[in-house]
């Protein structure tokens, strides 16, 4: 049986980092509430465990050796993880209710993994997820009925700070077996005209610039509705990158369709939710989830 390598005591690593950063055994001892001799003993134990000298005294103070420099960044990372684990278990459980708004377009594509990670980290927090059109969500947000909401960029209310959490291409979607892209005028399934929609505007504008005749033959308030029409071979629709239902395919230049612009997704925080731990935590999970899911060709900016 192979012998396991010795473990590293976080207290020893913490003493090492404090000395390496402060250049002094005395200052490090003061910060951890120990005597200088106790801290010196910790460093000797660490050096014995690793079998290498880690610190050296110089005219400018105590400095890490080359081996110590290699250890320093890794020790910082280990201590950060150690403190996160201990803090998570010792902190009182986060409680409360957070109201999150999201357009149908993003609910299935982005949120399942995000909400699963959040629920695992904060099981006592109750989530209310409201799935509506961006224009309705924006109104509910202004009325204080949502703590956070996702919106398509360009549909956020004026003078409301918005954090862009994703930006990527808008693309044509249709059935590859029905030849819808060859029809004149081109039949489309898009959002209802009374709901200001950046996707609808982008699609119609691109076709207009191409000189292609088009007609919105099906209006739907949801992406699911547009996909259903496209699956039936009745019209084309548009979407940001996602997992398409079986029977649909991405389309573009090869089908004679014009390029579409990039679209952004923004996250809005109601001022009443700022500083509320549960809302802060969910906002962080949402932003991190979009960052994790970003693929090639996708840019995220603040």
Rosetta silent file (secondary structure, phi, psi, omega in degrees, C-alpha in Angstrom):
SEQUENCE: XXXXXXXXXXXXXXXXXXXXXXXXXXXXXXXXXXXXXXXXXXXXXXXXXXXXXXXXXXXXXXXXXXXXXXXXXXXXXXXXXXXXXXXXXXXXXXXXXXXXXXXXXXXXXXXXXXXXXXXXXXXXXXXXXXXXXXXXXXXXXXXXXXXXXXXXXXXXXXXXXXXXXXXXXXXXXXXXXXXXXXXXXXXXXXXXXXXXXXXXXXXXXXXXXXXXXXXXXXXXXXXXXXXXXXXXXXXXXXXXXXXXXXXXXXXXXXXXXXXXXXXXXXXXXXXXXXXXXXXXXXXXXXXXXXXXXXXXXXXXXX
SCORE:     score description
SCORE:     0.000 S_00000001
   1 L     0.000  135.269  179.000    0.000    0.000    0.000 S_00000001
   2 L   -76.884  138.957  178.003    1.270    3.464   -0.919 S_00000001
   3 L   -77.140  137.499  178.550    1.711    5.890    1.973 S_00000001
   4 L   -74.727  144.016  177.548   -0.423    9.005    1.752 S_00000001
   5 L   -67.780  152.581 -179.332    1.445   12.337    1.619 S_00000001
   6 L   -65.360  145.140  176.809    1.252   14.453    4.779 S_00000001
   7 L   -79.611  160.568 -179.829   -1.572   16.983    4.973 S_00000001
   8 L  -105.163  124.169  179.166   -0.964   20.709    5.271 S_00000001
   9 L   -74.155  122.941  179.308   -2.271   22.464    8.361 S_00000001
  10 H   -57.317  -32.039  179.584   -4.117   25.685    7.344 S_00000001
  11 H   -65.250  -36.279  177.576   -2.750   27.441   10.436 S_00000001
  12 H   -67.647  -42.726  177.992    0.795   26.787    9.257 S_00000001
  13 H   -63.621  -39.069 -179.369   -0.018   28.075    5.777 S_00000001
  14 H   -64.158  -41.527  177.786   -1.685   31.174    7.228 S_00000001
  15 H   -62.484  -42.999  179.257    1.394   31.999    9.284 S_00000001
  16 H   -60.580  -46.862 -178.578    3.592   31.535    6.216 S_00000001
  17 H   -62.827  -42.889 -179.129    1.428   33.812    4.054 S_00000001
  18 H   -63.011  -39.879  178.702    1.322   36.542    6.716 S_00000001
  19 H   -69.044  -45.445 -178.423    5.108   36.493    7.070 S_00000001
  20 H   -62.732  -36.963 -179.539    5.709   36.406    3.306 S_00000001
  21 H   -78.733  -35.774 -176.070    3.318   39.330    2.743 S_00000001
  22 H   -95.037  -14.479  178.452    4.421   41.416    5.731 S_00000001
  23 L    69.965   21.342 -175.145    8.133   40.592    5.669 S_00000001
  24 L  -155.630  132.986  173.248    8.207   40.120    9.434 S_00000001
  25 H   -68.651  -36.813 -176.244    7.735   37.349   11.993 S_00000001
  26 H   -64.470  -47.758 -179.221    6.792   39.943   14.600 S_00000001
  27 H   -64.869  -38.788  178.452    3.950   41.502   12.580 S_00000001
  28 H   -63.029  -41.589  179.735    2.644   38.068   11.639 S_00000001
  29 H   -62.632  -40.528  178.680    2.645   37.017   15.316 S_00000001
  30 H   -62.590  -38.295 -176.187    0.699   40.139   16.265 S_00000001
  31 H   -71.835  -32.554 -179.692   -1.967   39.441   13.617 S_00000001
  32 H   -97.279   -0.623  177.467   -2.577   35.844   14.724 S_00000001
  33 L    71.315   35.948  178.325   -2.280   36.584   18.453 S_00000001
  34 L  -124.236  169.264  174.210    0.735   34.352   19.057 S_00000001
  35 L   -79.112  160.304  179.619    4.286   34.874   20.252 S_00000001
  36 H   -63.062  -37.465 -179.774    7.058   35.283   17.713 S_00000001
  37 H   -65.679  -35.004  178.631    8.637   32.022   18.854 S_00000001
  38 H   -66.313  -40.413  178.798    5.328   30.170   18.302 S_00000001
  39 H   -67.899  -39.586  177.221    5.094   31.508   14.765 S_00000001
  40 H   -61.246  -39.276  177.538    8.731   30.570   14.105 S_00000001
  41 H   -64.112  -38.079  177.573    7.927   27.051   15.281 S_00000001
  42 H   -61.167  -42.895 -179.540    4.981   26.902   12.831 S_00000001
  43 H   -66.070  -39.481  177.691    7.250   27.811    9.919 S_00000001
  44 H   -61.757  -40.608  179.183    9.805   25.161   10.977 S_00000001
  45 H   -64.285  -40.189  179.496    7.027   22.552   11.054 S_00000001
  46 H   -65.882  -43.320  179.444    5.854   23.612    7.590 S_00000001
  47 H   -65.871  -35.972  177.219    9.384   23.476    6.176 S_00000001
  48 H   -66.893  -38.401  179.440    9.918   20.035    7.735 S_00000001
  49 H   -64.854  -41.492 -175.894    6.669   18.797    6.190 S_00000001
  50 H   -90.850  -16.796  177.362    7.586   20.059    2.715 S_00000001
  51 L    73.679   22.144 -178.927   11.310   19.382    2.997 S_00000001
  52 L  -142.113  145.252  171.874   12.302   22.789    1.598 S_00000001
  53 L   -70.353  135.507 -174.718   13.325   26.186    3.069 S_00000001
  54 L  -112.035  -25.935 -177.751   10.477   28.637    2.500 S_00000001
  55 E  -133.130  149.353  178.321   11.664   31.929    4.044 S_00000001
  56 E  -140.896  140.045  178.193   14.988   33.714    4.273 S_00000001
  57 E   -81.743  133.198  178.685   16.025   36.804    6.212 S_00000001
  58 E  -132.014  168.368  176.409   17.402   39.661    4.056 S_00000001
  59 L   -57.252  -23.704 -179.950   18.346   43.300    4.732 S_00000001
  60 L   -92.532    5.247 -178.683   14.860   44.205    3.468 S_00000001
  61 E   115.652 -170.778 -179.331   13.132   41.809    5.833 S_00000001
  62 E   -79.486  128.146 -177.686   11.931   38.242    5.587 S_00000001
  63 E  -125.588  149.167  175.911   11.476   37.139    1.968 S_00000001
  64 E   -69.647  144.200  170.102   10.180   33.916    0.401 S_00000001
  65 L   -73.629  172.673  175.201   12.720   31.582   -1.172 S_00000001
  66 H   -54.912  -38.593  176.417   12.054   30.425   -4.763 S_00000001
  67 H   -67.859  -35.242  177.839   10.217   27.449   -3.268 S_00000001
  68 H   -66.717  -38.072  177.321    8.352   29.833   -0.992 S_00000001
  69 H   -63.221  -40.182  177.764    7.263   31.996   -3.932 S_00000001
  70 H   -61.495  -39.358 -178.038    5.894   28.885   -5.649 S_00000001
  71 H   -74.041  -30.825 -168.373    3.950   28.025   -2.497 S_00000001
  72 H   -57.567  -52.648 -178.894    2.640   31.526   -1.801 S_00000001
  73 H   -62.470  -39.244 -179.007   -0.058   31.779   -4.490 S_00000001
  74 H   -69.773  -35.020  176.866   -1.194   28.210   -3.868 S_00000001
  75 H   -66.262  -40.493  177.010   -1.349   28.794   -0.116 S_00000001
  76 H   -59.651  -44.832 -179.090   -3.531   31.870   -0.671 S_00000001
  77 H   -65.005  -41.814  179.477   -5.913   29.845   -2.831 S_00000001
  78 H   -64.299  -39.891 -179.942   -6.055   26.994   -0.297 S_00000001
  79 H   -68.842  -36.987  177.804   -6.766   29.385    2.565 S_00000001
  80 H   -62.673  -43.155  178.809   -9.501   31.139    0.590 S_00000001
  81 H   -67.170  -41.617  177.733  -11.204   27.795   -0.062 S_00000001
  82 H   -58.534  -46.399 -178.124  -10.720   26.746    3.558 S_00000001
  83 H   -67.148  -35.246  178.016  -12.284   29.975    4.823 S_00000001
  84 H   -64.594  -44.236 -179.450  -15.190   29.664    2.373 S_00000001
  85 H   -63.765  -49.316 -178.593  -15.971   26.128    3.541 S_00000001
  86 H   -63.534  -43.499 -179.576  -15.760   26.972    7.240 S_00000001
  87 H   -63.192  -37.954 -179.017  -17.740   30.206    6.791 S_00000001
  88 H   -64.424  -39.329 -177.549  -20.477   28.444    4.862 S_00000001
  89 H   -81.339  -27.048 -178.679  -21.034   25.860    7.594 S_00000001
  90 H   -89.442  -22.304 -178.958  -20.741   28.259   10.522 S_00000001
  91 L   -70.812  146.846  176.179  -22.852   31.052    9.054 S_00000001
  92 L   -63.411  147.167 -178.411  -26.551   31.035    9.925 S_00000001
  93 L   -60.860  137.978  178.347  -28.669   29.655    7.068 S_00000001
  94 L   -74.176  131.111 -178.495  -29.766   32.282    4.562 S_00000001
  95 L  -128.174  172.689  177.714  -33.544   32.700    4.604 S_00000001
  96 E   122.478 -178.208  179.371  -36.141   34.861    2.885 S_00000001
  97 E  -124.448  135.424  177.800  -37.979   35.090   -0.387 S_00000001
  98 E  -123.555  131.765 -179.866  -36.571   36.417   -3.664 S_00000001
  99 E  -103.446  115.717 -176.923  -38.761   37.271   -6.658 S_00000001
 100 E  -114.812  126.940  175.892  -37.019   36.678   -9.983 S_00000001
 101 E  -101.011  145.555  177.525  -38.470   37.644  -13.341 S_00000001
 102 E  -153.888  139.581  171.261  -37.396   36.091  -16.630 S_00000001
 103 L   -66.319  152.591  176.352  -38.650   36.048  -20.207 S_00000001
 104 H   -54.014  -34.981 -177.180  -39.771   32.678  -21.507 S_00000001
 105 H   -56.650  -31.352 -173.574  -36.854   32.824  -23.966 S_00000001
 106 H  -104.475  -17.071 -171.483  -34.317   32.422  -21.190 S_00000001
 107 H   -58.647  -53.418 -176.430  -36.158   30.326  -18.601 S_00000001
 108 H   -77.584  -31.699 -174.338  -35.501   26.861  -20.026 S_00000001
 109 H   -76.710  -35.004 -169.964  -32.172   27.621  -21.678 S_00000001
 110 H  -115.973  -38.137 -165.069  -30.339   29.259  -18.809 S_00000001
 111 H   -78.378  -31.239 -175.501  -32.077   29.015  -15.446 S_00000001
 112 H   -52.410  -49.634 -178.837  -32.354   25.305  -14.527 S_00000001
 113 H   -67.168  -38.173 -179.981  -28.650   24.869  -13.746 S_00000001
 114 H   -63.500  -48.146 -177.796  -28.443   28.301  -12.085 S_00000001
 115 H   -68.247  -33.110  178.299  -31.420   27.687   -9.805 S_00000001
 116 H   -64.586  -43.523  178.872  -30.220   24.180   -8.942 S_00000001
 117 H   -65.986  -38.773  179.978  -26.851   25.511   -7.754 S_00000001
 118 H   -65.605  -45.061 -179.081  -28.534   28.294   -5.799 S_00000001
 119 H   -63.117  -35.452  178.181  -30.966   25.906   -4.096 S_00000001
 120 H   -66.671  -38.779 -178.741  -28.088   23.604   -3.144 S_00000001
 121 H   -78.462  -32.593 -175.002  -26.158   26.488   -1.584 S_00000001
 122 L  -134.925   70.684 -174.013  -29.159   28.172    0.079 S_00000001
 123 L   -65.973  -18.647 -177.672  -31.915   25.600    0.625 S_00000001
 124 L   -87.914   -5.146  179.160  -33.846   27.794    3.081 S_00000001
 125 E   -85.572  131.306  178.201  -34.391   30.603    0.561 S_00000001
 126 E   -94.305  130.666 -179.363  -37.764   30.579   -1.197 S_00000001
 127 E  -108.522  135.557  169.669  -37.751   31.569   -4.862 S_00000001
 128 E  -113.500  113.421 -178.307  -40.638   33.015   -6.825 S_00000001
 129 E  -104.419  119.109 -178.674  -39.924   32.767  -10.551 S_00000001
 130 E  -107.424  119.287 -176.096  -42.149   34.919  -12.764 S_00000001
 131 E  -110.691  106.049 -177.091  -42.030   34.047  -16.470 S_00000001
 132 L  -146.406  177.599  175.503  -43.497   36.803  -18.681 S_00000001
 133 L   -66.078  154.538 -178.898  -42.654   39.048  -21.643 S_00000001
 134 H   -58.423  -39.078 -177.794  -39.839   41.540  -21.151 S_00000001
 135 H   -67.206  -36.672  177.967  -42.185   44.534  -21.377 S_00000001
 136 H   -71.035  -40.515  177.968  -44.461   43.128  -18.668 S_00000001
 137 H   -61.918  -41.171  178.744  -41.503   42.206  -16.501 S_00000001
 138 H   -60.430  -40.056  179.187  -40.096   45.724  -16.845 S_00000001
 139 H   -67.807  -43.849  178.897  -43.405   47.169  -15.637 S_00000001
 140 H   -64.233  -34.874  177.035  -43.620   44.771  -12.695 S_00000001
 141 H   -62.898  -45.941  179.611  -40.041   45.624  -11.807 S_00000001
 142 H   -63.408  -30.127  179.619  -40.853   49.347  -11.741 S_00000001
 143 L   -81.487   -1.532  178.752  -43.862   48.616   -9.529 S_00000001
 144 L    79.427   19.133 -178.150  -41.603   46.845   -7.025 S_00000001
 145 L   -92.607   -2.974  176.948  -43.134   43.425   -7.621 S_00000001
 146 L  -132.566  140.563  175.888  -39.783   41.855   -8.583 S_00000001
 147 L   -84.661  -39.191  177.060  -36.466   41.886   -6.753 S_00000001
 148 E  -138.353  152.079  171.820  -34.465   40.891   -9.828 S_00000001
 149 E  -151.671  143.695  169.814  -35.344   40.397  -13.443 S_00000001
 150 E   -89.296  141.198  177.042  -33.688   39.304  -16.637 S_00000001
 151 E  -141.740  155.144  169.257  -34.558   41.339  -19.732 S_00000001
 152 E   -70.227  133.461 -178.103  -33.503   41.476  -23.346 S_00000001
 153 L   -58.120  134.341 -176.637  -31.056   44.346  -23.674 S_00000001
 154 L   104.482  -13.011  179.465  -32.827   47.424  -24.979 S_00000001
 155 L  -109.452    4.979  177.409  -36.029   46.729  -23.074 S_00000001
 156 L   -74.412  145.092  179.029  -34.810   47.865  -19.675 S_00000001
 157 L   -61.467  148.816  178.483  -36.534   50.996  -18.269 S_00000001
 158 L   -63.900  148.034  175.238  -34.668   54.248  -18.690 S_00000001
 159 L    66.278   14.514  175.563  -32.494   55.457  -15.823 S_00000001
 160 L  -106.940  120.914  179.568  -32.479   51.984  -14.198 S_00000001
 161 L   -58.390  134.960 -178.881  -28.974   50.519  -13.756 S_00000001
 162 E  -132.142  135.408  177.627  -28.639   47.278  -15.714 S_00000001
 163 E  -100.931  115.435  175.661  -25.846   44.697  -15.613 S_00000001
 164 E   -73.700  123.325 -177.846  -25.169   43.037  -18.952 S_00000001
 165 E  -113.056   -6.194  178.478  -24.548   39.374  -18.182 S_00000001
 166 E  -161.652  146.293  171.658  -24.504   37.936  -21.701 S_00000001
 167 E  -149.430  130.750 -177.940  -24.123   39.031  -25.283 S_00000001
 168 E  -164.731 -178.125 -172.380  -24.210   36.797  -28.323 S_00000001
 169 E   -76.875  145.954  167.842  -25.639   36.228  -31.792 S_00000001
 170 E   -93.661  137.746 -173.956  -29.296   36.118  -32.756 S_00000001
 171 E  -135.297  155.866  177.480  -29.925   33.350  -35.282 S_00000001
 172 E   -77.996  145.104  179.566  -32.625   32.079  -37.607 S_00000001
 173 E  -133.031  135.626  177.380  -34.452   28.887  -36.648 S_00000001
 174 E  -164.071  176.281  176.777  -36.626   26.689  -38.826 S_00000001
 175 L   -82.256  126.905 -178.742  -37.549   23.193  -39.918 S_00000001
 176 L   -75.818   -7.132 -174.821  -34.898   21.748  -42.270 S_00000001
 177 L  -106.000   -5.793 -174.863  -37.454   19.516  -43.995 S_00000001
 178 L  -106.499  -10.041  178.498  -40.148   22.018  -45.011 S_00000001
 179 L    63.144   30.370 -177.853  -38.203   24.535  -47.110 S_00000001
 180 H   -61.440  -32.832 -175.476  -39.871   27.477  -45.385 S_00000001
 181 H   -66.359  -13.893  179.870  -36.868   29.715  -46.091 S_00000001
 182 H   -92.859   -3.058 -175.821  -37.625   29.538  -49.839 S_00000001
 183 L   -79.343  150.041  177.224  -41.153   30.910  -49.571 S_00000001
 184 L  -130.705  127.505  -10.636  -42.109   34.392  -50.740 S_00000001
 185 L   -66.743  158.465 -176.644  -42.970   36.382  -48.777 S_00000001
 186 E   -69.837  121.260  179.450  -41.015   34.717  -46.011 S_00000001
 187 E   -80.275  136.179 -176.606  -43.406   33.586  -43.225 S_00000001
 188 E  -126.857  149.115  170.604  -42.247   34.443  -39.704 S_00000001
 189 E  -118.041  110.892 -175.188  -43.289   33.551  -36.171 S_00000001
 190 E  -137.760  179.301  179.514  -42.317   36.388  -33.844 S_00000001
 191 L   -64.485  157.107  179.056  -43.441   38.234  -30.757 S_00000001
 192 L   -61.046  143.528 -176.545  -46.706   40.131  -30.818 S_00000001
 193 L   -64.185  -28.646 -179.043  -46.345   43.640  -32.309 S_00000001
 194 L   -73.438  -16.077  176.108  -47.812   45.328  -29.243 S_00000001
 195 L   -96.241  103.748 -179.296  -44.951   43.867  -27.171 S_00000001
 196 L   -55.264  120.752 -174.230  -41.891   45.877  -28.110 S_00000001
 197 L  -132.938  122.450 -179.479  -39.360   43.136  -28.892 S_00000001
 198 H   -66.945  -31.016  178.351  -35.744   43.698  -29.936 S_00000001
 199 H   -66.181  -46.402  179.565  -35.674   40.270  -31.587 S_00000001
 200 H   -59.623  -47.392 -178.964  -38.700   41.052  -33.759 S_00000001
 201 H   -61.457  -41.676 -178.526  -37.258   44.431  -34.746 S_00000001
 202 H   -65.425  -42.175 -178.477  -33.870   42.910  -35.575 S_00000001
 203 H   -65.988  -47.546 -178.399  -35.328   40.170  -37.775 S_00000001
 204 H   -66.446  -38.092  179.888  -37.632   42.468  -39.739 S_00000001
 205 H   -65.528  -42.228 -179.680  -34.917   45.109  -40.133 S_00000001
 206 H   -63.520  -40.659  178.741  -32.389   42.572  -41.475 S_00000001
 207 H   -68.585  -37.474  179.009  -34.875   41.266  -44.051 S_00000001
 208 H   -64.004  -42.659  179.658  -35.834   44.788  -45.050 S_00000001
 209 H   -67.209  -29.622  177.612  -32.179   45.711  -45.633 S_00000001
 210 H   -77.775  -15.514 -176.308  -31.764   42.563  -47.729 S_00000001
 211 L    80.538   20.510 -177.349  -34.794   43.548  -49.788 S_00000001
 212 L   -93.946  127.980  176.993  -36.559   40.328  -48.849 S_00000001
 213 L   -73.123  135.972 -178.974  -40.346   40.362  -48.568 S_00000001
 214 E  -145.663  156.730  178.884  -41.551   38.928  -45.270 S_00000001
 215 E  -145.434  130.411  175.965  -44.770   38.634  -43.329 S_00000001
 216 E   -79.900  100.815 -176.481  -45.326   37.831  -39.659 S_00000001
 217 E   -90.280  -17.628  179.512  -47.946   35.132  -40.059 S_00000001
 218 E  -137.351  128.438  177.141  -47.859   33.934  -36.463 S_00000001
 219 E  -110.786  135.777  178.412  -47.567   36.038  -33.322 S_00000001
 220 L  -142.912  145.446  178.597  -46.672   34.497  -29.983 S_00000001
 221 L   -83.110   -7.414 -175.613  -45.859   35.898  -26.574 S_00000001
 222 L  -132.416  157.615  175.368  -43.391   33.069  -25.900 S_00000001
 223 H   -67.648  -34.718  178.714  -40.462   31.363  -27.556 S_00000001
 224 H   -58.370  -42.486  178.761  -42.212   28.033  -27.032 S_00000001
 225 H   -64.159  -41.182  179.058  -45.084   29.234  -29.187 S_00000001
 226 H   -66.258  -41.153  178.091  -42.730   30.391  -31.954 S_00000001
 227 H   -63.275  -37.480  179.856  -40.827   27.098  -31.872 S_00000001
 228 H   -61.515  -43.272  178.612  -44.106   25.176  -32.131 S_00000001
 229 H   -65.679  -41.541  179.462  -45.052   27.038  -35.320 S_00000001
 230 H   -65.096  -38.666  177.768  -41.547   26.531  -36.750 S_00000001
 231 H   -61.071  -33.960  179.487  -41.694   22.793  -35.965 S_00000001
 232 L   -75.262   -5.153 -179.695  -44.907   22.557  -37.960 S_00000001
 233 L    75.762   25.801 -176.085  -43.058   23.995  -40.967 S_00000001
 234 L   -98.708  -18.775 -176.678  -45.285   27.059  -41.053 S_00000001
 235 L  -168.096  164.918  168.982  -42.723   29.829  -40.465 S_00000001
 236 E   -94.898  157.335  173.186  -39.182   30.729  -39.455 S_00000001
 237 E  -138.531 -173.269 -179.450  -38.375   32.278  -36.104 S_00000001
 238 E  -132.158  157.338  179.058  -35.267   33.594  -34.326 S_00000001
 239 E  -160.954  155.749  166.033  -33.434   32.713  -31.132 S_00000001
 240 E   -79.077  165.247 -177.425  -30.244   33.246  -29.227 S_00000001
 241 L   -53.898  131.444  179.308  -28.043   30.112  -28.924 S_00000001
 242 L  -161.657  177.018  173.714  -29.856   27.326  -27.095 S_00000001
 243 L   -84.188  113.578 -176.102  -30.613   23.630  -27.338 S_00000001
 244 L   -78.984  146.879  173.423  -33.170   23.412  -30.121 S_00000001
 245 L   -61.575  150.415  177.186  -36.082   20.994  -29.978 S_00000001
 246 L   -58.090  132.356 -178.115  -35.711   17.966  -32.216 S_00000001
 247 L   105.066   -7.389  176.316  -36.941   18.868  -35.690 S_00000001
 248 L  -115.992  156.097 -178.808  -35.537   22.414  -35.721 S_00000001
 249 E  -145.686  156.601  174.166  -32.189   23.645  -37.037 S_00000001
 250 E   -75.675  142.263  179.657  -30.122   26.800  -37.180 S_00000001
 251 E  -131.168  164.723 -178.575  -30.273   28.619  -40.509 S_00000001
 252 L  -176.815 -132.094 -173.694  -28.422   31.479  -42.102 S_00000001
 253 H   -58.812  -37.950 -178.642  -26.396   32.471  -45.143 S_00000001
 254 H   -62.286  -25.448  178.808  -26.591   28.995  -46.704 S_00000001
 255 H   -98.000   10.057  179.141  -30.378   29.355  -46.805 S_00000001
 256 L    77.165   21.358 -178.349  -30.179   32.880  -48.235 S_00000001
 257 L   -98.667  145.411 -178.711  -31.056   34.553  -44.965 S_00000001
 258 L   -73.539  154.978  175.873  -29.438   37.807  -43.801 S_00000001
 259 L   -66.870  146.437  178.608  -27.115   37.971  -40.835 S_00000001
 260 L  -108.931  153.460 -177.744  -28.727   39.039  -37.571 S_00000001
 261 L   -76.004  169.790  173.265  -27.147   41.327  -34.968 S_00000001
 262 E   -75.838  152.238  177.925  -25.922   40.320  -31.555 S_00000001
 263 E  -125.374  152.734  179.306  -28.333   40.577  -28.647 S_00000001
 264 E  -117.077  158.557  173.063  -27.672   41.115  -24.964 S_00000001
 265 E  -120.599  132.668 -178.835  -29.269   39.927  -21.746 S_00000001
 266 E  -120.322  154.863  176.203  -29.292   42.246  -18.752 S_00000001
 267 E  -115.435  127.405  178.412  -29.987   41.749  -15.066 S_00000001
 268 E  -108.435  137.561  176.216  -31.864   44.425  -13.114 S_00000001
 269 E  -115.420  124.115  176.329  -31.771   44.740   -9.319 S_00000001
 270 L   -69.994  139.360 -174.971  -34.537   46.631   -7.553 S_00000001
 271 H   -59.004  -29.745 -179.961  -33.057   49.177   -5.170 S_00000001
 272 H   -68.838  -18.954 -178.607  -35.109   47.725   -2.286 S_00000001
 273 H   -93.731   -9.313 -178.539  -33.302   44.387   -2.713 S_00000001
 274 L   -64.874  129.776 -179.161  -29.782   45.817   -2.614 S_00000001
 275 L    86.604   -6.534  175.126  -27.969   44.568    0.448 S_00000001
 276 L   -80.393  119.311 -172.074  -30.531   41.835    1.114 S_00000001
 277 H   -54.228  -44.160 -177.720  -28.378   38.692    1.492 S_00000001
 278 H   -65.124  -41.221  179.232  -30.714   36.307   -0.349 S_00000001
 279 H   -69.223  -39.958  177.141  -31.155   38.702   -3.283 S_00000001
 280 H   -60.499  -42.975 -178.428  -27.422   39.447   -3.391 S_00000001
 281 H   -66.016  -41.841  179.978  -26.653   35.731   -3.458 S_00000001
 282 H   -66.131  -40.801  178.481  -29.153   35.005   -6.241 S_00000001
 283 H   -59.680  -41.224  178.623  -27.831   37.895   -8.345 S_00000001
 284 H   -65.471  -40.344  179.102  -24.312   36.497   -7.987 S_00000001
 285 H   -65.696  -39.973 -179.811  -25.478   33.004   -8.965 S_00000001
 286 H   -63.925  -49.194 -179.356  -27.322   34.322  -12.033 S_00000001
 287 H   -61.859  -42.194  179.604  -24.330   36.322  -13.264 S_00000001
 288 H   -66.816  -36.646  179.859  -21.972   33.410  -12.607 S_00000001
 289 H   -64.286  -40.361  177.646  -24.336   30.977  -14.336 S_00000001
 290 H   -68.252  -35.919  177.648  -24.391   33.005  -17.539 S_00000001
 291 H   -64.804  -41.904  179.066  -20.603   33.278  -17.403 S_00000001
 292 H   -62.498  -38.760 -173.778  -20.297   29.485  -17.025 S_00000001
 293 H   -83.257  -10.742 -177.621  -22.655   28.872  -19.927 S_00000001
 294 L   -61.429  130.838 -178.942  -20.999   31.335  -22.299 S_00000001
 295 L  -110.648 -171.307  178.814  -19.633   29.498  -25.317 S_00000001
 296 L   -56.546  135.730  177.172  -17.397   30.399  -28.268 S_00000001
 297 L    85.764    1.411 -178.893  -18.317   33.704  -29.843 S_00000001
 298 L  -105.914  132.233  179.429  -20.142   34.933  -26.759 S_00000001
 299 E  -115.827  137.719  176.821  -18.984   38.070  -24.981 S_00000001
 300 L  -120.453  133.497  179.308  -19.973   39.108  -21.484 S_00000001
 301 L  -142.246  153.510  179.157  -19.368   42.612  -20.242 S_00000001
 302 L   -75.776    0.000    0.000  -20.415   44.628  -17.261 S_00000001
